[in-house]
């Protein structure tokens, strides 16, 4: 059995992105580097490696879990 959790990153004015843990972390890190809100020296302090790192910048909601069951020999 495999679980895929989907997350939503949002802020006061709306939703930023939706995806798996890896996808929302990647989207956040692209935002840090491309938004113009951070100087290059600040990037390292604001890049994320975990879902918890995102909570400094976003409202993080795990809103759906897809459960996949793998059957061998079918």
N, C-alpha and C positions, 0 to 999 in steps of 0.2 A: 504494500500500500504506500502511496506517495501523496503528500499534501502540498498544494500550492496555495500560498496565502497572497491575497491581493490587498494592496495598501492604497490609500488616498492621501495626497499631500494637499492641504488647503491653507488659506490665509484669510484675513478679514474680508477681503473683497471677492473671494472666489476660490476656485479649485486650480491647483497648479498642474498636477499630474496624477495618473493612476497606473499601477503596475505591480509586478512582483517586487520583492525586497531589492534585488539587484537592479531592477529598472528604475525604481524611485531614487535609490542612492546615486545611480549614474546621472539621472536627470538633475538632481540637486547639485552634484559636483560640476556639471556643465553650467548650471546657473551661477554657481560661485565664480567660475572662471570667465563667464561671458556677460554677466549682468551689468558690470561696471560699478557695482556696489562695493567691491572689495579691491584694495590695492593688491598687486601681485604678492607682496610680502605677507598679506593677510590670508591668502588662499589656504595654506597648510592648516591654519587654526580653524578654518570654516568648512573644509572638506569633510565628508562623512564616510565612515566605514561600516556603521551599524545603523539600524532603525532609530536607536536612542539618540544618536548624533543629530538626527534630523529635527528632533523636538525643540532645539534651540531656535530654529527658523520657521517651522511649519507646525500646523495642527496635523498630527499623524493619526490616521484611523485604519485599522485592519478591519476591512468590511466584508470580506468573503473568503471562504476556503473551499478550494476544489479538491476533492478526494478522488484519486485515481487508484483503481485496483488492477494490478497486473496479473493476468492468468496465463500461465505457461502452457504451451502445447495446444493452444486454441487457434 
